[in-house]
Amino acid sequence: MKSSDIEPIETEFAPKPVGPYNQAVLVENWLYCSGQIALDPSTGIMIGNGNIEEETRQVLKNLMAVVEAAGGKNSNVIRTTIYLTDLNDFAKVNAIYAETFGGAATSPARACVEVSNLPKGGKIEIDCVAWLGNKK
């Protein structure tokens, strides 16, 4: 594989990266999305004031904006990882996550882990891998 085989994906509908990385990269038909936190794409300010439900909705909105920028949709997502600063929020996050991925014929494989801290003081971060079929 050459570096020319890796296509960066960027959209104004998701926050700009806060470091030296892309929102996602497309390699052949595989989309690798960086983790999203609850940043408002237009202001760069955290959403939710620590409310896990509001943060989760914004995180999923940001993540799906990146998937859609590459030509995908929620049914293309095959793997997610959820990072929570408090696993006691799992049930609330799971209910909101199901709004995005529960209706798919096959929900993505998933891992969920508790971490000690997240960027910008967020309570949740989600990344994903999507298969875009023969879109490229």
N, C-alpha and C positions, 0 to 999 in steps of 0.2 A: 504494500500500500504506500502511496506517495502522499505528501501533504496536500497535493492538489485534489486528492480523493475525499478530503474532509471539507465539507461546506458549513461555514458558520451560519446559524440561524439567529436573526434578530428581529424584534418587533417593538414598536413603540407602545404596544398594549400590555407589556410586561416591564418591570423595572429594569433599568440599566444595571449591568453587573457592578458590584461594589469591589471588585478585584480584577486580576488579570485572567479572566475567563469569558466564555461566550454563554449566552442564554441557553444555547443548545448547539450541538454539532450533528450534521447528517453525514453518515458514512454508508454509501450505497443506499439501502432502504431502511437502515437503522437510525433512529433519532435518539440521541442521548441528551436529556434535558438536565441542566444544572438545577440544584435545589432552589426553590422559591420560598421566600418569606413574605410576610404580609405588608410589603411596601406598596404604596400607591404609585403606579407607574408615572403619573404626571407630576407628582410633587416629590417623590422619594421619601415621603414620611410614612412611618408605620401606622397601620390601620388597627383599630380595635381597643386601644388603651388596655391591653392585657386580657381582653375578653377572648377566650379560646374559640368561641363560635364565629365571631367576626374575623379573627385572624385566619381561621381555617377556610372560610369562604373566600377571602382575598387571596390566600395562597393558591387555592384551586383555580380561581379566576386567572391568576398570573400564569400558572403552569399550563392551563389549557390554551391561553393566548399564544404561548410559545409552540405548543403542539399544532395549533391551527395555522400559525405562520409558516410551518413546514408542510402544510397541506393535509394534516391529520385531524382526527377527532377523538373523542373519549374512547371509542371502541378500538382504536389503534394502540392504545396504551397496554403494554403487556406486563410491566413490572413497575412498582412504585416502592419507595422507601419513605416512611414517615418518621421524623425525628421530633420527639416531644420533650419538653423540659419537665413534664409531670405526667407520668402514665395514668394518674387518676383522671386525666382528661380524655382517656381513650374512648369511652362510650359516646361522649359529645362529638368528638372528632369523627368517630366511625359513622354516626348518623348523618353528618354533613357529607362525608366522603361518599356515602351510598347515594346521595343526590346526584353526584357526578358519575360514579362508576357502577352503581347498583343496577341500573337498567340495561347494561350491556349484556349481550348473550353470554359472554364469558368475562367475568370480572378479572382485573389484572392480578397476577401474583403480587404479594406484598410482604414487606417486613415493617415492623414498628418497633422503635427502640427509644429508651429514655436517655437523654443526654444532659450534661450539666449546664450547658449554655448554648445559645444560638446567636447569630449576628443581630445587631441592633436591638438586643433584648427580647427578641421574638420568643413565642412559646411553642411554635411549630414551624417545621420546614419539610417540604416534600420534593423529591426528585422523581424522575421516571425514565423509562426506556419505552419507545414506541416502534412498532413495525409498520412502515408505510407502504408495504406491498410493492407494486410496480409503479409507484408514482414518479420515480426519478427517471 
